[in-house]
């Protein structure tokens, strides 16, 4: 049912108001609206226009809208508006509006302004990095109002938005038929014929933003592992120019990826005076929170996304620039030099093995979240969506997609026949790299974490029996026995002074 327009925004059925001062015939209404003309918004508008879509745009700062529209090519159908009312009135039905504004309260504020202007069946698409629980909350609210809501991950940065990002939409399923053609047209393409869209429907609720969150978490891990390879090369005595050659060679083989490619380019760049750019950039990394969200979600699910946790922690440690400088003069480290027998091939194996372990952890989280939330995620499809356009795009993702295509119930990525062979072949390089770095006092926490997870994961009997005995000793938390069925719990009166009461065993 269409809602009655408020008196102050009533429109003639044959015309719509544009920018508050002229009217446009209904048959020339824009295909889609976009709110938020920062870098991602502007480039996505141009991408849409390139593919033949007419786009109405709005930005809170009107001058930004005016300047942007003035700069667009004359053959591109991009229409500026000064008010949300004008934007809504300019759109064909059902209205499709993309939000590219700062995640958090700003999204809610824009939605609050838009909802009274919309009709049943209209579609709002949040293309920012919203927390998936916020998306679920907004979805429930808007569907109750008759508005279809889509939380869509969009990855690829400025270049991806302009020429084809990876797009991960989820939410109101009946919105997808209205969006599919458009979103798949503007997305990146991959596959043997480079014609497979890196965009498909993810699932219900906040699943689209959840998958984007995990993508970003894996991105944190990939970046940290490459940074650790860089710092290890530096300890090996390599100059940036030599490192460039190594990363360029890596990008021609199994490690081919966007991040390896840009790392080679970064290490080749020089400042105005010829100094390598990498040497003039402050050693302090920023973050916007999606890595932290990933780790928190993994912990809530009871999943060990340990490598990403270390990557987030490493960025936090890096922020203590002055403190680290003081600590360097106070705290002793290793006097040993990096093992001279360590090779660039060892580092390549270390990076490859760490990536396999990190992605295995990430897909463990996706599988558990899918089951927990009832999303029915297609893991092979997700891997295919990440093959192009996004920041973690890599040849490696074809192998992951094929693994889940072979077995969509695969318990763990490292159990796939391809990955069993691959990780068995590369783990020696990771082990040699971690040992050499530890002996030399070189911090490579993500690689060390990957190795610790790998060894813990492949060890049938580890150290947790002692931890459980300790928990039972001080808190009567009980334990399971190796000679009894799983789920049967026991308690020992260790000190001989306790009673029969137990607090039970729990994992919270």
N, C-alpha and C positions, 0 to 999 in steps of 0.2 A: 504494500500500500504506500502511495506517495504521500509524504507529509505536506501540509499546507505551508507555503512559504510565508515567513513573517511579512507584515505589511511594508516594512522598510526595504525589502529586497524583492518585492513582487516583480516578475518579468513578463513581458509579452510572450506568448507561446511561439510566436514566429521569429523572435529575436532574442539575443542575449546581450547584456551589457559588458563592454570591454573597457578596462581601465577607468571606469566610472564616467566616461565622457562620450562614448560612441557605442553603437549597437552593431551586432554581427548576426547575419542570418543563421538559423539553426543548422542548415545544411553545410555550413563552413565551421562548425564547432571543432575544437581541437581534439585529437585522439587521446591525449594524456596530459595531466598536469604534474608539475614538479615544484616542490617547495624546498628551498635551501640552495642557494647558488654559491656555495664554496667550491673548492677544487673538484670534488667528486660530482657535485650537482651540475656544474657547468659542463663538464666533460661528458656526463651521461646524457644531458640534453642534446649535445652535438652528435653523439652516437645515435640517439633516437632519430634525430632529424636526418642523418645520413641514410637511415634505413626507411625513409619515407613517411615517418610519423610526424604529425603536427603536434607541437608541444606548447602549452601555456605554462608560464613560469611566474613564480612569486618569491620574493625575498623580503625579509623584514625591513632591510635598508633599501629603500626604493631606488637610490642612485646605483646600487649594485645591479639591479634589474635593468635599468635604463642603459647603463654602460655595456652590460653583457649583450643585450639585444642589438645595440648599435654595432657591436663588433662581429656579430654572426654574419655568415655569408648571405647575400640577398636571395639566393635560391633555397634557403632553409626556412622552413615554416616554424619560427619560434616567436611567440607572442608574449610580450610582457604585460603584467597586470600589477596594479597598485594595491589591491585589496584581495583578501581571501574570497569575498563575495564575488568579485569580478572573475577570479580564477574558476570558482565553482560554476558560475553561470556560463562560462565559455566552453565547458566540456561536454562532449557527446555522452549519451547514456548507454549503459551504466557508467558513471563517472569513474575514472581511474586516476588516482592521485598518489604520486610517489613522494614520500617524506625523506629528505636527506638532511636532517638537522641533528644537532648534538644529542647523543643518547642520554636518557634520564628524564628529569622533569620537563625539559624543553619539548620532548615528544608529547608528553601528556598535555602540556599547555596548548600546543598546536591542535591536537585532537579535540580538546575542549572547545576551541574556536571553530573547528570544522564541523563537528557533529550537528549543530543546529542548522547547518546549511545543506546537509546531505539528505538524500532520499533512500528509501529501501533499495537494497541491491547495489548501491555504490560501493566502490572498492578503495580502501586505503592500503598502501604498501609502505611499510617502514623499511627502508633500505640501509639504515644505519647499523651500528654495532650495539643494538639493544640487548640487555640481559634477557635470556629466554623466559625467565619467570615473569618479567615485566610484559613481555609479548603475550604470554598466556593470559595474564590478567586483563590486558587491553582487549584481547580477542573475545573473551567472555563478555566483557562490558559492551563492546560494539556489536557483536552478534545479537545481543539482547535488544539492541536498538535498530536492528535490521541492516546494519552496515557490515559488509564483508571485510575482514582484516587479514592481511598477509604480512608476516614477519620474514623478511628476505635478507639473507646474508649476501653481500656483494663484495667480492675480493678482486684486487688487481691494481689498487692504487690509481693514480692519475692516468697512467697509460692504459690500464685495463678498462677504466670507465669510458675512456675516449674510443678505444678500438676493439673492445670486447672483454668484459670481465667474466669471472665465474659467478654464477647467480644461483642462490640456494633458497627458493621460496617455500614457505610452509604456513599453515594456518587454516583459513576458510577454504575447504577443498572446492566448493562450487565457484570460487573466484578463478581457479586455474584455467578453465576453458576460455575465459575472457582475456587471460594474460599470456597464455602459452606462446602463441605466435609471436607476439611482440618481444617477450623476454628472451626467447630462444633466438630470435633474429639478431638481437643486439649483443648476445653473449659470445664469448670466445668459442672457437671450433677446434676439435681435436680428432684423433682417429687416423687410420691409414689414408683416408681420402680427405682428411681435414674438413669434414662436413658434419661432425657430430657435435651438437650444441653442448657447451659446458653449463647446462641449466636443465633441471628437471624438478618435478614436484618432490619435495622432501617428505612431507607428512603433516599431521595435524598439530594443533597447539603451537608451542614455541620451538618446534623441531628445526625450522629453517635457521633461526638465530642460534640454536644450540649447535648445529653442525658448523656454522660459521665460527662460533666460539672455539670449537675443537680445532678447526683449521688454524685459527690464530694461535692457539696453544702450541700446536705442532710447529708453526712458524717460529715461535719463540725458541723452541728446541733446535730447529734447523740452524737458525742464526747463531745460537750459542755454540753449537758443535763446530760450525765453520770458524767462529771467532777463536775457539780453542785450537783448531788446526793452525790458524794464523799465528797465535802466540807461541805455539810449539815450533813452527817454522822460524820464527824470530829467534827463539832460543837455540835453534840449529845453526844460526848465523846467516840465514838467508836475508837478502835485501828485498824490498818490495818488488823490484823488477823480476827477481827470481821467483818470488811467490806468484806473480802474475802468470809466469810460464806454467807453473804447476797447476794453478786453478784453471787456466785455459785448457791444459791437457785433460784435467778431470772432466771438464765440460764437454769433452768429445767422446766420453764413454759412459759407464754405468752411473756416474754421478752427475750426468747432464741435468741441469736445472736452472731456473731463473736466478736463484740466490747464488749459486756457484758462478754463473755468468757475470752478475753484477759485482761479485767479490773480486773477480779478475780485473774488471774495469776500474774499480775503486783503487786497487793496489797499483794500477798503472798510472793513476792520475797524479799530477804535481801541482803545487801551489805556484803563485806568480814568480817566486824566486827559484823554482826548480825543486824545492823540498817535496818529498812524497806527501801527498795530502793526508795519508793515514798517520803521519808523524806530527801533524799540527792539530788534529782533532782531539779534544779532551776525552779522557778515558772515563766517561760517565754516560751510561745508557738510560734513556727514558722509557716509559711504558704508559699505556692507556688503560690497562686493567683487564683486558680479555685473557691474558695469560694467567693472572691471579684467579679470575672466574673459572677457568678451566681446571686449575688445581683444586679449588674448593669443591667444584662439582664432582671431580674424580674421588676426592676424599669422602664426600657425602655418599657416594655409591660404593665405597670400599674398594676402589680400584687404584692400583699403584702407578699413577702417571708421574713417576719419579724424575724422569729426565726433564720434563717441562717444569716441575717444581724447582729443580736445581737451576734451570735457565732463568726463572723468575727471581730466585734468590741471588743469582750472580748479578743481575741488573741492580738489585737492591744494594748489594755490597759495593758495586761500582759507584753508587751515588755518594759514598763517604770519601770523597776525593782527599780532603785535607787530613782526615783521620787516618787513611791508609798511608799517606805520606809520612805522618808521625810514627805510625806503627813500623814502617820499614826501617826506621832508625833505632827502634827499641827492641823489636822481637827478632830473635835469631831464626834463620832458615837453614836450608841445606847448603853445605859447602861443595856438594858434588855438581859437576857439570852434566848437562843432558847427555845421555848415552850416545856416543858418536856413531854407533851401529844402527841407530834409528834412521829409517829412510822415508822418503816421500811416499813410497809404495805402502809402508806401514801406516802412514797417516791416511792414505786413501782408503785402506781397509778399515781403519778406525772410524772414519767418517761414515763409511757405508754401513758398517755394523751398528754404529750408534743410531743412524737413521732407521734401520730396520727395527731396532728395539723400540725406538721412540714411536714409530708408526704402529707397531704392534700394541703398545700401550694405549695409543689414541683410539685405535679401533676396538680395543677391549672396552674402553669407556663408552664409545658409540653403541656397541652391542648391548651393554648393560643398561644404558639410558633408554634405548629403544624398547627393551623389555619392561623396564620400570614404568615408563610413561605410556606404554601402549602405542608407540609410534610406527612400528613395523618398518624400520629404516632398511633401505636397500644399500648395503655397504659397497657392493660392486658399482652401483650407480654413483654413489658419493665419490668414490675413487676416480671414476671417469670424469666427473664434474671438476675435479681438481687438476686434470691433466694440462689445462691451458687457462690463460687469463688470470689466475690467482697467483699469489705470492709464492706458494709452495709448489707451483707447477714443476713437474719433473718427469723424466722418462720412467723413473722408478714407480710412478703411480699406475702405469700400464700393467706392471707386474702384480700390483696389489689388486687391481680390478680383475685381472685374470684369475687370481687366487680365489676371490670370492665368487667369481662366475663358475669356477670348477666346483666349489662347495660353499653354498650360501649359508650353511650352518657351521662353518669353520670355527672351531673353538678358539684358536689363536693363530694369528698370521704366521708365526714362526713354526707352525705345524704343517703348513703347506709345503709340498715337495720341493718347489722352487726355492723357497726361503730357507728350508732346512739345509739345502746344499749351499746356498749363498752365505748364510750366516756362519756355517761351519768353516767355510773357506776364508771368511774375513775376521773372525773373532780373534785369531792369533795376533793380527795387526793392532786391534783395539787393546788387547792385553799388553802387548809390548809398549804401546804408546802410554797407557796409564801407568805402568810400572816405571818407565823412564821418567815421566813427568813427576810422579810422586817422589822418586829418588832425588830429583833435582829441585824439589820444592816449587814446582810449576803448577798453578791451580788450573785444572781442567775438570770442573765439577760435573758437567753434563756427561762427558765421556766416562768418568769414573762411576757415575750413577748408572749409566747404561750397562757397564760391565758388572756392577754389583747386582743389578736386577737380573741380568742374564744368568749369573752364577747362582743366585737365589732361586730363580725360576726353574733351573735344570737340576737342582739338588733335592732329592726325594726326602732326605732327613736333614734338617738344618738345626737352628738354634732355638726355635720357638717352644720346644718342650720345656726348656729351663724357664723361659718367661712365663709359661702357663703354671709351672710349679710355684714360681715366685708369687704370682697373682693368687693362687690358692692358699699359699702360706700366710700372706698378710691380709687377704681380704676374703678368704673362703669362696673364691670365684669358681671353683671346680675345674676339672680337666677331663679330657677324653683319654682313653687308653688305646694302645696299639693292638691289644688283644680283645677289644670289644667293638661292637658296631658303632659307626659314626652317629652322633646324636645322643649317645648314652654318656651321662656325666658322673664323675666321681669326686670325692673330697677326702683328703687326708688330714688328720689332726697332727700336724707336723711337730708342734711343740709339746704336745701331750697335755695341753691346758685348755683346749677349745672344746666346744660342744658339737652337737650334730647339725646345728643350723648353718646354712650356706646362703650366700648372697646371689648365687647363680652366675652363670657365665653370659656375657654379652659383649658385643663388639663396638658399641657406640663410643 
